[in-house]
Amino acid sequence: MISLIQQKFGAAAADYAASAVHAEGASLARLVELVEPKPHWRLLDVATGAGHTALAFAPHVSKVTASDITDAMLAEAKRLAAERGLANVRTARAKAEDLPFPDTSFDLVTCRLAAHHFAGPAGFVAESFRVLMPGGTFALLDNISPDDRASARAYNSFETLRDLSHARCLSLTEWIDLLTSAGFEITHTELVDQEIAFAPWGARMRCSEATAALLKARLNEPPLRDLLKPHESETGLAFTLREAIIVARKPR
């Protein structure tokens, strides 16, 4: 059976391949910089989407496995890799909470702008720990919720209204707790503000005019008004998402 995530993102695969937020952005370059990938490393990119993170790391490592549950996304990742002449990238269908790879298969596991769709983030963390070699690196970049529960509920409700496949954005504190409980050692965390253009953000998920109007109304009411800071940019309405970058190590 096709899941809601596969349905939503299968239809939007080409849009995500062309999305500047996903293809570029200062946070992607920063993620590569912080990880300091090595030429002999084997990388697994979990929930790769159109493959932008996998492709950013590919020139710096030996082998890349770009995994996702959505075939249309994997096709886009394969296409973009071929266009860029990246012969060390392969794709694999894989669920984040049940990775079909042997223990200690990878030197680096990455996941960017996807974990808020995972029904079982603890399972994803445990699987990432399992497939990493001792001494291996885990690198996560995702939108995060504030620690305040009421604000977090309002924010996640806002995201779910736009995209029914949204599960939940965790807070930075929750991610750190999950990772340390699984056995990881946190080596770096930082927060990054990402400006989001409202119109294409809604269009990627095929929002109706009525849904877009409701999203805009919520965006301009507390607590989201203070949290997401809506403003007019050169291209129209925009708001600011808070992203977290977390780098961790599996002990040797």
Secondary structure, DSSP 8 states (H G I E B T S, - for coil): ---HHHHHHHHTHHHHHH-HHHH--HHHHHHHHHH---TT-EEEETT-TTSHHHHHHGGGSSEEEEEES-HHHHHHHHHHHHHTT-TTEEEEE-BTTB--S-TT-EEEEEEES-GGG-S-HHHHHHHHHHHEEEEEEEEEEEE-B-SSHHHHHHHHHHHHHH-TT-----BHHHHHHHHHHHT-EEEEEEEEEEEEEHHHHHHTTT--HHHHHHHHHHHTSTTHHHHH--EEETTEEEEEEEEEEEEEE---
